[in-house]
């Protein structure tokens, strides 16, 4: 592939990614629902939007799909982004706890009447489990770690996407659906490409 073509392709990929991450945030900022919300609640909501954006980045980094971030560099950033994902999930849940502790308790105990809460809690625990798994990565066989990590990633994406789609809040509908679709597409593509359940070991550097 000619150098000019590669550069144009790289620019296009980064432009599409920037739009996918920034448009939902910009649309949420313009939401009229923010006028009646407490600052802590608003911050918690935007932490959730940022978390969805990170879920788009994670498979792209793991699969080396972003220009200039392939190989070891991309996987290193993938790990840092995973830590950031844990932080924003905690901020999301913590902000909701401050504004309404009973609702958060009901959600954590799976007795909330709202279905989106169940999916969100499932995704949250899967995020925490993936983080713990990453900490003990060196103590596990590569194949076992890869399969467990991939399974948790699928749970995280499924739970988060359903959680987001069921909520009628500050996120604008079209941009939210578009972001969720990209998250699912990226995850499916990378899981298929990496072949986590393949029998043969895959070398990593």
N, C-alpha and C positions, 0 to 999 in steps of 0.2 A: 504494500500500500504506500503510495507517495507520501512524503512528509507533509505536504500542504493538506492532503486529504485527512491524514491522521490528526493534524492540528484542528481542522474544521470539525471533525468528529468529536474530538475532546471538548472543544468549546460548546458544541451542541449538547453533549451529555451534561456538562456542568451547568449550562443554562437551564435545561429542563429540570435538573435536580434542584437548582436554586428556586425556580418557580414553584415546584412541588412543595418545597419547604416553607416558602415565604407567603405564597398566596393564601393558604388557610389562616396563617397568623394575621395577615392584613385584613382578611374578611372578618375574623373574630374581633379585631380591634374596632371595626366599624359597626359591630352588632349593637342594636338599640337596647338589648337586654342588660348590657353592662351598667346602664344608668341606675338600676335598682339593686345592684349587687355590692356587697362589702368588698373592700380592697383585698382582704385575705382570700375570699372566695374567688375573686377574679384571678389572683395569682395562682391559686390552685388549679383553676380551669386552664390557664395558659401553660402551666406545667404539664398538664395532660396533653395539650396540643403539641408541645415540644417533644414529649415522649413518643407520640405517633411519628413525628419527623425522624427521631432517632431510630425508630423501628424500620424506616426506609433505608437509612444509612447502613445499619448493621449488616444485612445480607450483602449489600453492594461492596462493603469493605471486606467481608469474609470471602467473597467470591472473586475479588480482584477486578471488579467491573468498573471501577472509577479510574480514569486516566491519571497516571502518576502515582497511584496509591495501590499498586499491585504487589503481591508477594509479602515479604516480611513486614514492610512498612505498613501496608494495608491492614494486616492482622494485628499489628501493634496498636494502631489507631482504633481498630475494632474493639480491643480490650479496654482502652480508655473510654471509648464511647459507651461500652457496656456499663462501666462504673458511673458515667454520667446519667445513663438511663435509670440506674438504681436510685440515684440522688433525686431526679425529677419525679420519679414515682413516689418516693417518700414525701417530697414537697407537695405533690398532688393530694395524697391521702392525708398528710398532716394538716394542710389547709382546710380540707373538708371537715376534719376532726375538730378544728378550732371553731368553725362556724356551726357545726351540728354534730356533736359527739354521739347522740343516740342513733342517728342515721348510719354513721360509720360503724358503730358496734353491731347494729342489725346486719349490715352488709358483711362484716367480717365473720359473723356467726351464721351466715347464709339463711337468714330469716327475713331479709328485706323483701317487701312486696314488689319492688321494681326489678325486672329481669336483668337490666343492664348492670346492676350492682353485682350480681353473681358472676357475670362474665368478667367484670373488672377485677374482682377479688381473685378469681382463678388466674388471670393474667399476672396480677401482682405477685402472688406466691410463686408462680413460674419464673418471674424475673429474679426474685430473691434466690430461688433454687439454682438458677443458671449462674448467678454470681458466686454462690458457694461452690458450685461445681468447678467454676473457673479457678477459684483459689486453690483447690486440691487437684488441679489438672495433672501435675507432675506425679501424683501418687496413683493415678489410674492408667490402665492400658489405653493406648491411643484409640483403638477401635471402640472400646466401651465408652470412653469419654466423648468421642465424636458422635456416637449414636445418641447418647443421653442428652448432649448439648443440642443436637438437631431436634430431638423430640420436644425438648423444652421450648426451643425457638418456635416450633409450630404451634404449641399451646399458647405461647405469649402472643403471637400474631393473631391467631384465631380469636382468643379471648378479647384482645384489645380492639380488634376491628369490629366484632359484634358489639362490644361495650360502646364504642364510639358511634356506631350507626343507630343504636337504639336510643341514644340520648338526643333530645331536642333542646339544645342550649345555644351557647354563643357561637359555635362553629357554623359557618354557612354551609348549607346542605351540599351543593355541587362540589365545592372545594374539598369538603370532608369525604364525600364519596370517591372523588378522584384520588385523594391521598391514600385512602384505604385500599383502593384498587391497585395502586402502585406498590403498596406495602406487600399485598398478597402476591402480586405478580413477581416482584423481586425475590420474595422468599421461596416461592415455588421454583423459580428458575435456578436459583443458587443451590437449593436442596437437591434438585435433579442433577445439576452439573457436578456437585461435589460428591455425589453418590455415597452418602454416609453409611448406607446399609450394604455397600458392596463387600464381598468377601475378602478381597485382597487389600492389604494395607496401603494407605496413601501416604507418600512421603511428604514431610513438612520441613521447611527450613526456618 
